[in-house]
């Protein structure tokens, strides 16, 4: 019997830490374990990670040698920022003296314009780079900042993106003095000194905390005897190595929500839908459109950043949310959860114990403004939660993760009802309606924002509390509902199934073929460094002309999966169905036009009726083997065949257009999709295409047509 290839996914949530083991060859879930998240333990969440892993290995009889990868999500960076558990940042800004005032203005984050609530604690110094800066100057600047309580350094210079030597010089000196440091060019290649400095400072503020956590986690995993690579989830749905977490923790913002969406995409193969993950403490809502999540620049506590992450809406209401009452009615549900309050759910209590209890109001945490209701019994106090209400109403199936003691749930709701002078079922329904209102409002906004049709959209429920609130919300909105398979551990599955994913952006007004090629080489090197197998790396580039921004992204695997067996690889028929859904064209009108080991290219033939005629257009859609859309053009032409004939046909087509503005041109070979829309002249396009064709065994050219 061949050895299994097991990946372990660990999702560190606000309430529970959940671990799963999946055989990546077959997609089979081998085992799962759950333990309360160890927020207050001496070594923080790492203790819960090791406990969940140990339980998983022992209960599922896994040999440590079978584990090829461990990946985990983390809330460490976002929690540190939200709770202001951050270090004071020293900003060393650099520029030439005539521009000193402008550089200081754009990098001094004590200015209320950048740091309105002053939650980011910073100090600032300026270094004149009109001459070669010396180690003595840098040491003086660092010591000056340390005297003001600074624990971490940010090096930032106006054109540090183009020439990062000064930023790197400052970083090197800081780290030699055992003080963590971040350089703004490492965080982003975008011009814009203000936003780059602000993003670097946010990143730096959590560095000391995340370095400590990373070391704890890595040490604990190694001490447990596991030598497999340890990866961490990023906010864009990809995984990266632990060194990235130590240097760029900001990339892991929204790591937890991204994990659940990755699970929905890779394991459930959702094409169009709204994924709603209901945990114990919070609910994460993410839009999935055409098989991929929406990605946006993240705003953290009103601070705009140049970090791109999944567009996830996070609400402070979930399965374990506690209840506030006011003026004889259920007033609010959440944001305090029973777990964070240190209380058990009433619906999991012994009915005989619960019967003797009485309703009280409590403030579980010092910063709770209004009190929550609870049931005080002889030896213990229990929280009344959404899960209690849903169980009392019979909304939870017997085999569901959230199924509890129905008698206890009803007792709790009867007691709450007497307090509100209504029946138990009326009190329970009031809890569910109040709790679901925020979720309903958020989903309604998403449907409107993304112009989605309710009939063609699906709400997918994930998380341990999926059955508590999501079916009710879907019914209220009149949108089809589906509960995710293995809903309670879908985040952990997402972490285990995810690929290495990287993205770099560079401000370039008129990129040349050489610059595009250079960016491809750079991201390829980054992927190899992160542990991706070279032949698995897929590169995608796009040019955003209105921002003069070249964006290059890449995906790859730590170990190449078996295309025949892996559950998250799409078959041709599955890809054809997805293409048909995305194009909104019947399956019989969609054909496979080109295929490589890593991509499918489909053409949908659409006939549109005009007033006195018919117009035919050819919708071209590129999907990778994981069903992710890489390119979609409603009317396009494909050139394929021998290298010489492709070039000649492309040349003839471009010349025949009689248009000075070149169309959008893309080249697809086995490992990358290149966007040449930044090239405006026909000769530049032909030159770039020829360069790529010389290095490709098999390629196709896709050209947008009007």
PETA-V233024 format. One record per backbone hydrogen bond with DSSP energy under -1.0 kcal/mol. NH is the residue of the N-H (numbers start at 1). CO is the residue of the C=O. If there is no record, write none. Layout:
nh=NH co=CO
nh=NH co=CO
//
This chain:
nh=6 co=66
nh=7 co=22
nh=8 co=69
nh=9 co=20
nh=10 co=71
nh=11 co=18
nh=13 co=11
nh=13 co=16
nh=17 co=35
nh=18 co=11
nh=19 co=33
nh=20 co=9
nh=21 co=31
nh=22 co=7
nh=23 co=28
nh=24 co=5
nh=27 co=23
nh=30 co=21
nh=31 co=21
nh=33 co=19
nh=35 co=17
nh=37 co=15
nh=39 co=37
nh=44 co=41
nh=46 co=43
nh=47 co=44
nh=49 co=45
nh=50 co=46
nh=51 co=47
nh=52 co=48
nh=53 co=49
nh=54 co=50
nh=55 co=51
nh=56 co=52
nh=57 co=53
nh=58 co=54
nh=59 co=55
nh=60 co=56
nh=62 co=57
nh=66 co=63
nh=67 co=64
nh=68 co=6
nh=70 co=229
nh=71 co=8
nh=72 co=231
nh=73 co=10
nh=79 co=75
nh=80 co=76
nh=81 co=77
nh=82 co=78
nh=83 co=79
nh=84 co=81
nh=85 co=80
nh=86 co=84
nh=87 co=205
nh=89 co=121
nh=90 co=152
nh=91 co=123
nh=92 co=154
nh=93 co=125
nh=94 co=156
nh=95 co=127
nh=99 co=96
nh=100 co=97
nh=103 co=99
nh=104 co=100
nh=105 co=101
nh=106 co=102
nh=108 co=104
nh=109 co=107
nh=111 co=108
nh=114 co=111
nh=115 co=111
nh=118 co=115
nh=123 co=89
nh=125 co=91
nh=127 co=93
nh=129 co=95
nh=138 co=134
nh=139 co=135
nh=140 co=136
nh=141 co=137
nh=142 co=138
nh=143 co=139
nh=144 co=140
nh=145 co=141
nh=146 co=142
nh=147 co=143
nh=149 co=146
nh=150 co=145
nh=151 co=88
nh=152 co=88
nh=153 co=180
nh=154 co=90
nh=155 co=182
nh=156 co=92
nh=158 co=94
nh=160 co=157
nh=163 co=159
nh=168 co=164
nh=169 co=165
nh=170 co=166
nh=171 co=167
nh=172 co=168
nh=173 co=169
nh=174 co=170
nh=175 co=171
nh=176 co=172
nh=177 co=173
nh=178 co=175
nh=179 co=174
nh=182 co=153
nh=184 co=155
nh=186 co=183
nh=188 co=184
nh=196 co=192
nh=197 co=193
nh=198 co=194
nh=199 co=195
nh=200 co=196
nh=201 co=197
nh=202 co=198
nh=203 co=199
nh=204 co=200
nh=205 co=201
nh=207 co=204
nh=210 co=206
nh=211 co=207
nh=212 co=208
nh=213 co=209
nh=214 co=210
nh=215 co=211
nh=216 co=212
nh=217 co=213
nh=218 co=214
nh=219 co=215
nh=220 co=216
nh=221 co=217
nh=222 co=218
nh=223 co=219
nh=224 co=220
nh=225 co=222
nh=226 co=221
nh=231 co=70
nh=232 co=240
nh=233 co=72
nh=234 co=238
nh=235 co=251
nh=237 co=234
nh=239 co=499
nh=240 co=232
nh=246 co=242
nh=247 co=243
nh=248 co=244
nh=251 co=248
nh=252 co=249
nh=253 co=250
nh=255 co=252
nh=258 co=254
nh=259 co=255
nh=260 co=256
nh=261 co=257
nh=262 co=258
nh=263 co=259
nh=264 co=260
nh=265 co=261
nh=266 co=262
nh=267 co=263
nh=268 co=263
nh=270 co=264
nh=273 co=288
nh=274 co=458
nh=275 co=286
nh=276 co=460
nh=277 co=284
nh=278 co=462
nh=279 co=282
nh=283 co=315
nh=284 co=277
nh=285 co=313
nh=286 co=275
nh=288 co=273
nh=289 co=292
nh=291 co=271
nh=292 co=289
nh=294 co=287
nh=296 co=309
nh=298 co=307
nh=300 co=303
nh=303 co=300
nh=305 co=298
nh=309 co=296
nh=310 co=235
nh=311 co=294
nh=312 co=310
nh=313 co=285
nh=315 co=283
nh=317 co=315
nh=319 co=279
nh=320 co=280
nh=321 co=318
nh=322 co=336
nh=324 co=332
nh=326 co=329
nh=329 co=326
nh=331 co=324
nh=332 co=324
nh=334 co=322
nh=338 co=320
nh=341 co=337
nh=342 co=339
nh=343 co=338
nh=346 co=383
nh=348 co=345
nh=349 co=346
nh=354 co=350
nh=355 co=351
nh=357 co=354
nh=358 co=376
nh=360 co=374
nh=362 co=372
nh=368 co=365
nh=372 co=362
nh=373 co=323
nh=374 co=360
nh=375 co=382
nh=376 co=358
nh=377 co=380
nh=382 co=375
nh=383 co=344
nh=387 co=319
nh=389 co=385
nh=390 co=386
nh=391 co=387
nh=392 co=388
nh=393 co=389
nh=394 co=391
nh=395 co=390
nh=400 co=397
nh=403 co=400
nh=405 co=347
nh=409 co=405
nh=410 co=406
nh=411 co=407
nh=412 co=408
nh=413 co=409
nh=414 co=410
nh=415 co=411
nh=416 co=412
nh=417 co=413
nh=418 co=414
nh=419 co=415
nh=420 co=416
nh=422 co=417
nh=427 co=423
nh=428 co=424
nh=429 co=425
nh=430 co=426
nh=431 co=427
nh=432 co=428
nh=433 co=429
nh=434 co=430
nh=435 co=431
nh=436 co=432
nh=437 co=433
nh=440 co=436
nh=441 co=437
nh=442 co=438
nh=443 co=439
nh=444 co=440
nh=445 co=441
nh=446 co=442
nh=447 co=443
nh=448 co=444
nh=449 co=445
nh=450 co=446
nh=452 co=447
nh=459 co=480
nh=460 co=274
nh=461 co=482
nh=462 co=276
nh=463 co=487
nh=465 co=278
nh=466 co=463
nh=468 co=465
nh=469 co=465
nh=470 co=466
nh=473 co=469
nh=474 co=470
nh=475 co=471
nh=476 co=472
nh=477 co=473
nh=478 co=474
nh=479 co=474
nh=482 co=459
nh=484 co=461
nh=487 co=484
nh=489 co=486
nh=490 co=487
nh=493 co=489
nh=494 co=490
nh=495 co=491
nh=496 co=492
nh=497 co=493
nh=498 co=494
nh=500 co=556
nh=501 co=239
nh=502 co=554
nh=504 co=552
nh=506 co=550
nh=507 co=189
nh=508 co=548
nh=516 co=512
nh=517 co=513
nh=518 co=514
nh=519 co=515
nh=520 co=516
nh=521 co=517
nh=522 co=518
nh=523 co=519
nh=524 co=520
nh=525 co=521
nh=526 co=522
nh=527 co=523
nh=528 co=524
nh=529 co=525
nh=530 co=526
nh=531 co=528
nh=532 co=527
nh=533 co=557
nh=536 co=533
nh=537 co=534
nh=538 co=555
nh=539 co=671
nh=540 co=553
nh=541 co=673
nh=542 co=551
nh=544 co=549
nh=547 co=544
nh=549 co=544
nh=550 co=506
nh=551 co=542
nh=552 co=504
nh=553 co=540
nh=554 co=502
nh=555 co=538
nh=556 co=500
nh=566 co=562
nh=569 co=566
nh=570 co=625
nh=575 co=571
nh=576 co=572
nh=577 co=573
nh=578 co=574
nh=579 co=575
nh=580 co=576
nh=581 co=577
nh=582 co=578
nh=583 co=579
nh=584 co=580
nh=585 co=580
nh=589 co=586
nh=590 co=587
nh=591 co=603
nh=593 co=601
nh=594 co=601
nh=596 co=599
nh=600 co=623
nh=601 co=594
nh=602 co=621
nh=603 co=591
nh=604 co=619
nh=605 co=589
nh=606 co=617
nh=608 co=615
nh=610 co=613
nh=615 co=608
nh=617 co=606
nh=619 co=604
nh=620 co=633
nh=621 co=602
nh=622 co=631
nh=623 co=600
nh=624 co=628
nh=625 co=598
nh=627 co=624
nh=630 co=622
nh=631 co=622
nh=633 co=620
nh=636 co=618
nh=637 co=703
nh=639 co=701
nh=646 co=642
nh=647 co=643
nh=648 co=644
nh=649 co=645
nh=650 co=646
nh=651 co=647
nh=652 co=648
nh=653 co=649
nh=654 co=650
nh=655 co=651
nh=656 co=652
nh=666 co=702
nh=667 co=674
nh=668 co=700
nh=669 co=672
nh=673 co=539
nh=674 co=667
nh=676 co=665
nh=679 co=676
nh=685 co=681
nh=686 co=682
nh=687 co=683
nh=688 co=684
nh=689 co=685
nh=690 co=686
nh=691 co=687
nh=692 co=688
nh=693 co=689
nh=694 co=690
nh=696 co=693
nh=700 co=668
nh=701 co=639
nh=702 co=666
nh=703 co=637
nh=704 co=664
nh=705 co=635
//
